[in-house]
Amino acid sequence: MKYIALLGSTGSVGTQVLDVVRSHGHRFRICAMSAGHNIDLFASQLEEFRPEFASVACEQAAAVLSRRFPDIRFSRGMEGLCETASCDQAHTVVNALVGMIGLQPTAAAILTGKDVALANKETLVAGGALIMSLAKKKNVRLLPVDSEHSAIFQCLQNQAPADRLTLTASGGPFRGYTREQLRSVTKEQALAHPNWTMGEKITVDSATMMNKGLEVIEARWLFDIPPERIDVVVHPESILHSAVSFVDGSLIGQFGWPDMKIPIAYALSYPDRLPDVGKRLDLADAGCLRFERPDEEAFPCLRLAREALLAGGSYPVVLNAANEEAVAAFLRGTIPFHRIAECIEEVLSSHRGSDAASIEGILEEEQRTRASVRSLI
């Protein structure tokens, strides 16, 4: 039996983690879990999975739930997230949080010797060097949950080192749009992803292609490969999830229908595979698969992410924090879609880099960046 601590149980990835656990209850047990503000859903999850420990965002919700579930120990806020991540019973911590809030719990899990199934991109975008160094020191595994990084991870099993990585992108709802056309798109259009069902922030990141830029940074750290050897191609069907090139000219890819439960299950069961997790792919049913180069003029976020990665130091922290703040403003209706990339570029252009070599330094840089973006909105 593998015991799992789940961070972000009510989000898109978190609920699918619980689907996998539910279907394979003889192999997995949830020993700790956290949620933010969706208390009704969280309460139903607690009722079903009965962890020993749980955490929520605010003190009032923790008090209400502790009265309803007296056999569960509750905490709140960042302290609660880190307690969830360092739960004594857990063998694996699944980080399904969205945003920079995932950095400290990932570090807490590693410091207590837990393997981490990582769906939180921002952990490695902002703290890649620090987190990978901690993981190496503590001899723990970071198991990718994102479909693209899971695909690369699967392609590299029992293989020679990669020569190049190819990350695939669906192109999102605005594939083929010009920069001028993007000036008039709406929130509703941005949230209508053609292939994947995800949370709002990640869906907007897919629409701007910042999602792929963040994944380039994450791949650089996960697979220890130079940025110039990481390619991005647009693949509208989302059937090839990513691929690896080798020095002999071979290209190995991982194919499947768009379904997050497959990479989730692989991260939970690694190195084994669970049976009948998702619908099997018949290539004849998939039909024609198309591949295109991304349009970085219309979607500058991909370029900005590459530039931040190459600049190093605190630049990826600034990129990520500026993106989070700008996307939140777009979702509130405060700025139009095209201003997301413009705000990020303005903040990056005025930034003077630092090392950002500690969690405290990263969080301080994040707060300064958020204030800078708010001043532009």
C-alpha positions as CSV (number, residue, x, y, z in Angstrom):
1,M,0.0,0.0,0.0
2,K,1.4,3.4,-1.0
3,Y,0.3,6.3,1.2
4,I,-0.2,9.6,-0.6
5,A,-0.4,13.2,0.5
6,L,-2.3,15.3,-1.9
7,L,-1.9,19.1,-2.2
8,G,-4.8,20.8,-4.1
9,S,-7.4,18.1,-4.0
10,T,-10.3,20.1,-5.3
11,G,-8.6,21.4,-8.5
12,S,-8.7,19.8,-11.9
13,V,-5.6,17.7,-11.3
14,G,-6.4,16.9,-7.7
15,T,-9.9,15.5,-8.5
16,Q,-8.4,13.3,-11.2
17,V,-5.7,12.1,-8.7
18,L,-8.6,11.0,-6.5
19,D,-10.3,9.3,-9.4
20,V,-7.1,7.2,-9.9
21,V,-6.9,6.4,-6.2
22,R,-10.6,5.5,-6.1
23,S,-10.2,3.1,-9.0
24,H,-7.1,1.5,-7.4
25,G,-7.9,1.5,-3.7
26,H,-6.0,-1.7,-3.1
27,R,-2.8,0.1,-4.0
28,F,-3.2,3.7,-2.7
29,R,-4.4,5.4,0.4
30,I,-4.8,9.2,1.0
31,C,-3.2,10.0,4.3
32,A,-3.2,13.8,4.0
33,M,-4.9,16.3,1.7
34,S,-5.3,20.1,1.3
35,A,-7.7,22.4,-0.4
36,G,-8.2,26.1,-0.8
37,H,-11.7,27.6,-0.7
38,N,-14.0,25.0,-2.2
39,I,-15.0,23.7,1.2
40,D,-18.2,21.8,0.1
41,L,-16.3,19.7,-2.4
42,F,-13.4,19.2,0.1
43,A,-15.9,18.1,2.8
44,S,-17.3,15.4,0.4
45,Q,-13.7,14.2,-0.3
46,L,-12.9,14.1,3.4
47,E,-16.0,12.0,3.9
48,E,-14.9,9.5,1.3
49,F,-11.1,9.3,1.8
50,R,-10.9,9.9,5.6
51,P,-7.2,11.1,5.8
52,E,-5.5,11.6,9.1
53,F,-4.6,15.2,8.3
54,A,-6.2,17.9,6.3
55,S,-5.5,21.6,5.5
56,V,-7.5,24.5,4.1
57,A,-6.8,28.1,3.3
58,C,-8.4,29.9,6.2
59,E,-8.9,29.5,9.9
60,Q,-12.7,29.7,9.8
61,A,-13.0,26.8,7.4
62,A,-10.6,24.7,9.4
63,A,-12.7,25.3,12.5
64,V,-15.9,24.3,10.8
65,L,-14.5,21.2,9.3
66,S,-12.8,20.1,12.5
67,R,-16.2,20.1,14.2
68,R,-17.7,18.0,11.4
69,F,-14.7,15.6,11.2
70,P,-13.3,15.3,14.8
71,D,-11.2,12.3,13.8
72,I,-9.2,14.4,11.3
73,R,-6.5,16.8,12.4
74,F,-6.7,20.2,10.6
75,S,-4.4,23.1,9.8
76,R,-4.5,26.1,7.6
77,G,-2.6,28.4,5.3
78,M,1.0,27.8,4.2
79,E,1.8,26.1,7.5
80,G,-0.9,23.6,6.7
81,L,0.3,23.0,3.2
82,C,3.8,22.3,4.4
83,E,2.4,20.0,7.1
84,T,0.5,18.1,4.5
85,A,3.6,17.8,2.4
86,S,5.7,16.4,5.3
87,C,3.0,14.0,6.6
88,D,4.9,11.1,8.3
89,Q,2.9,8.4,6.7
90,A,3.2,9.6,3.1
91,H,5.5,7.8,0.6
92,T,4.6,10.2,-2.2
93,V,3.4,13.8,-2.2
94,V,1.3,14.9,-5.2
95,N,1.7,18.7,-5.7
96,A,-1.4,19.7,-7.7
97,L,-1.4,23.3,-6.5
98,V,-1.5,26.2,-9.0
99,G,1.0,29.0,-8.8
100,M,3.9,30.0,-6.6
101,I,2.1,28.7,-3.6
102,G,3.4,25.3,-4.5
103,L,7.1,26.1,-4.0
104,Q,7.4,25.9,-0.2
105,P,5.3,22.7,0.2
106,T,7.5,21.0,-2.5
107,A,10.6,21.9,-0.5
108,A,9.0,20.7,2.7
109,A,8.2,17.3,1.1
110,I,11.8,16.9,-0.2
111,L,13.3,17.9,3.1
112,T,11.4,15.1,4.8
113,G,12.5,12.6,2.2
114,K,9.2,12.2,0.2
115,D,9.1,11.5,-3.5
116,V,7.1,14.3,-5.2
117,A,4.7,13.8,-8.1
118,L,4.8,17.3,-9.5
119,A,2.0,19.0,-11.4
120,N,3.0,22.4,-10.1
121,K,5.0,24.0,-12.9
122,E,5.9,27.1,-10.8
123,T,8.0,25.1,-8.4
124,L,10.7,24.5,-11.0
125,V,10.1,27.7,-13.0
126,A,10.9,29.9,-10.0
127,G,13.1,27.6,-8.0
128,G,14.5,25.0,-10.4
129,A,18.2,25.1,-9.3
130,L,17.3,25.2,-5.6
131,I,14.7,22.4,-5.8
132,M,16.8,20.1,-7.9
133,S,19.8,20.5,-5.6
134,L,17.6,19.7,-2.6
135,A,16.2,16.6,-4.3
136,K,19.6,15.4,-5.2
137,K,20.9,16.0,-1.7
138,K,17.9,14.1,-0.1
139,N,17.9,11.4,-2.8
140,V,14.2,11.8,-3.6
141,R,12.5,11.5,-7.0
142,L,10.6,14.3,-8.8
143,L,8.0,12.4,-10.9
144,P,6.4,14.6,-13.6
145,V,2.6,14.8,-13.8
146,D,2.2,17.3,-16.6
147,S,1.4,15.3,-19.8
148,E,4.3,16.7,-21.7
149,H,7.0,16.0,-19.1
150,S,5.5,12.7,-18.2
151,A,5.7,11.8,-21.9
152,I,9.4,12.7,-22.0
153,F,10.0,10.9,-18.8
154,Q,8.4,7.8,-20.2
155,C,10.4,8.1,-23.5
156,L,13.7,8.2,-21.5
157,Q,13.1,5.0,-19.6
158,N,16.0,2.5,-20.3
159,Q,17.3,4.8,-23.0
160,A,20.6,6.6,-23.8
161,P,20.7,10.3,-22.8
162,A,18.4,12.6,-24.9
163,D,19.9,14.8,-27.6
164,R,16.9,17.0,-27.9
165,L,13.4,17.3,-26.4
166,T,10.3,18.3,-28.3
167,L,7.3,19.6,-26.3
168,T,4.0,19.6,-28.1
169,A,1.4,22.4,-27.7
170,S,-2.2,22.3,-28.8
171,G,-2.1,25.9,-29.9
172,G,-5.1,26.6,-27.6
173,P,-8.3,28.3,-28.6
174,F,-6.5,31.0,-30.6
175,R,-4.3,28.9,-32.8
176,G,-3.9,30.7,-36.2
177,Y,-5.0,34.1,-34.8
178,T,-2.9,37.2,-35.7
179,R,-1.7,39.6,-33.1
180,E,-4.3,42.1,-34.3
181,Q,-7.1,39.5,-33.9
182,L,-6.0,38.7,-30.4
183,R,-6.7,42.3,-29.3
184,S,-10.5,41.6,-29.3
185,V,-10.8,38.1,-27.9
186,T,-12.9,37.6,-24.7
187,K,-12.4,35.7,-21.5
188,E,-15.0,33.2,-22.6
189,Q,-13.1,32.5,-25.7
190,A,-9.8,32.1,-23.8
191,L,-11.3,29.6,-21.5
192,A,-12.7,27.4,-24.3
193,H,-9.8,25.0,-24.7
194,P,-10.3,22.7,-27.7
195,N,-8.8,19.5,-26.2
196,W,-8.2,19.7,-22.4
197,T,-10.3,20.5,-19.4
198,M,-8.2,22.5,-16.9
199,G,-8.5,25.2,-14.3
200,E,-8.9,28.8,-15.5
201,K,-5.4,30.0,-14.9
202,I,-3.8,27.1,-16.8
203,T,-6.3,27.4,-19.6
204,V,-5.5,31.1,-20.1
205,D,-1.7,30.2,-20.0
206,S,-2.5,27.7,-22.8
207,A,-4.2,30.4,-24.8
208,T,-1.2,32.8,-24.5
209,M,1.3,29.9,-24.9
210,M,2.9,30.9,-21.6
211,N,2.0,27.4,-20.5
212,K,4.5,26.1,-23.0
213,G,7.1,28.6,-22.0
214,L,6.8,27.5,-18.4
215,E,7.1,23.9,-19.5
216,V,10.3,24.7,-21.4
217,I,11.8,26.0,-18.2
218,E,10.5,23.1,-16.2
219,A,11.9,20.6,-18.7
220,R,15.3,22.3,-18.5
221,W,15.5,21.4,-14.8
222,L,13.7,18.1,-14.8
223,F,15.8,16.6,-17.5
224,D,19.1,18.6,-17.0
225,I,19.2,19.7,-20.7
226,P,20.4,23.0,-22.1
227,P,17.5,25.4,-23.2
228,E,18.7,25.5,-26.8
229,R,18.0,21.7,-27.1
230,I,14.4,22.1,-26.1
231,D,12.0,22.5,-29.1
232,V,8.3,23.4,-29.2
233,V,5.9,22.4,-31.9
234,V,2.1,23.0,-32.2
235,H,0.2,19.8,-32.5
236,P,-3.6,20.6,-32.6
237,E,-4.8,17.1,-32.0
238,S,-2.9,16.7,-28.7
239,I,-2.3,13.0,-29.4
240,L,1.6,13.1,-29.3
241,H,2.3,14.5,-25.8
242,S,6.0,15.1,-26.4
243,A,9.0,13.3,-27.9
244,V,12.7,12.8,-27.4
245,S,15.4,12.8,-30.1
246,F,18.6,10.8,-29.8
247,V,22.1,11.2,-31.4
248,D,21.4,8.5,-34.0
249,G,18.5,10.4,-35.5
250,S,15.8,8.4,-33.8
251,L,12.7,10.2,-32.4
252,I,10.6,8.4,-29.7
253,G,7.3,9.9,-28.7
254,Q,4.5,9.1,-26.3
255,F,1.0,9.0,-27.8
256,G,-2.5,8.8,-26.2
257,W,-5.8,10.5,-26.0
258,P,-5.8,13.8,-24.0
259,D,-6.4,12.4,-20.5
260,M,-4.5,13.5,-17.4
261,K,-5.3,10.4,-15.5
262,I,-2.6,8.5,-17.6
263,P,0.3,10.6,-16.5
264,I,-1.1,10.9,-13.0
265,A,-1.3,7.1,-12.7
266,Y,2.2,6.6,-14.0
267,A,3.6,9.1,-11.5
268,L,1.7,7.3,-8.6
269,S,2.6,3.7,-9.7
270,Y,6.1,4.3,-11.2
271,P,7.9,2.2,-12.3
272,D,4.8,0.0,-12.7
273,R,1.8,0.8,-15.0
274,L,-1.8,0.5,-13.8
275,P,-4.3,-1.3,-16.1
276,D,-7.2,0.4,-17.9
277,V,-6.5,3.9,-16.7
278,G,-7.6,5.7,-19.9
279,K,-9.1,5.0,-23.3
280,R,-6.7,3.1,-25.6
281,L,-5.5,4.9,-28.6
282,D,-6.2,3.4,-32.1
283,L,-4.0,5.4,-34.5
284,A,-6.5,4.8,-37.3
285,D,-9.2,6.5,-35.2
286,A,-6.8,9.4,-34.5
287,G,-6.4,10.0,-38.2
288,C,-4.2,12.8,-39.5
289,L,-1.8,14.4,-37.0
290,R,-0.6,17.9,-37.8
291,F,2.6,19.7,-36.6
292,E,3.4,23.4,-37.0
293,R,5.9,25.8,-35.7
294,P,4.6,28.2,-33.0
295,D,3.9,31.9,-34.0
296,E,6.0,33.8,-31.5
297,E,5.0,37.1,-33.0
298,A,1.4,36.6,-32.2
299,F,2.2,34.7,-29.0
300,P,5.2,36.4,-27.5
301,C,4.9,34.7,-24.1
302,L,6.8,31.7,-25.4
303,R,9.7,34.0,-26.4
304,L,9.6,35.8,-23.1
305,A,9.9,32.5,-21.2
306,R,12.9,31.5,-23.3
307,E,14.6,34.8,-22.7
308,A,14.0,34.6,-18.9
309,L,15.4,31.1,-18.8
310,L,18.5,32.2,-20.7
311,A,19.0,35.3,-18.5
312,G,18.7,33.0,-15.4
313,G,18.8,34.1,-11.8
314,S,15.7,35.9,-10.7
315,Y,14.3,36.4,-14.3
316,P,12.2,33.2,-14.3
317,V,10.8,34.3,-10.9
318,V,9.8,37.6,-12.3
319,L,8.3,36.0,-15.5
320,N,6.2,33.7,-13.4
321,A,5.0,36.2,-10.9
322,A,4.2,38.8,-13.6
323,N,2.2,36.2,-15.5
324,E,0.2,35.1,-12.5
325,E,-0.7,38.7,-11.7
326,A,-1.6,39.6,-15.3
327,V,-3.7,36.5,-15.8
328,A,-5.6,37.2,-12.6
329,A,-6.3,40.7,-13.9
330,F,-7.5,39.4,-17.2
331,L,-9.8,36.9,-15.5
332,R,-11.2,39.7,-13.3
333,G,-11.9,41.7,-16.5
334,T,-9.4,44.4,-15.6
335,I,-7.1,44.1,-18.7
336,P,-7.7,42.7,-22.2
337,F,-6.0,39.5,-23.3
338,H,-3.2,41.1,-25.3
339,R,-2.1,43.1,-22.2
340,I,-1.0,39.9,-20.4
341,A,2.1,39.6,-22.5
342,E,2.7,43.3,-22.6
343,C,2.7,43.6,-18.8
344,I,5.1,40.7,-18.5
345,E,7.5,42.2,-21.1
346,E,7.4,45.6,-19.5
347,V,8.3,44.2,-16.0
348,L,11.0,41.9,-17.4
349,S,12.5,44.8,-19.4
350,S,12.9,47.0,-16.2
351,H,14.1,44.1,-14.0
352,R,17.7,44.0,-12.8
353,G,18.5,40.5,-12.0
354,S,19.6,38.8,-8.7
355,D,20.6,35.3,-7.7
356,A,17.2,34.3,-6.1
357,A,19.2,31.5,-4.5
358,S,16.9,30.9,-1.5
359,I,13.1,30.4,-1.0
360,E,13.0,33.7,1.0
361,G,14.8,35.5,-1.9
362,I,12.4,34.0,-4.4
363,L,9.3,35.0,-2.4
364,E,10.6,38.5,-1.9
365,E,11.2,38.9,-5.7
366,E,7.8,37.5,-6.3
367,Q,6.1,40.2,-4.1
368,R,8.1,43.0,-5.7
369,T,7.1,41.8,-9.2
370,R,3.4,41.5,-8.3
371,A,3.5,45.1,-7.0
372,S,5.1,46.2,-10.3
373,V,2.5,44.6,-12.4
374,R,-0.3,46.0,-10.3
375,S,1.1,49.5,-10.9
376,L,0.8,48.9,-14.7
377,I,-2.8,47.8,-14.6
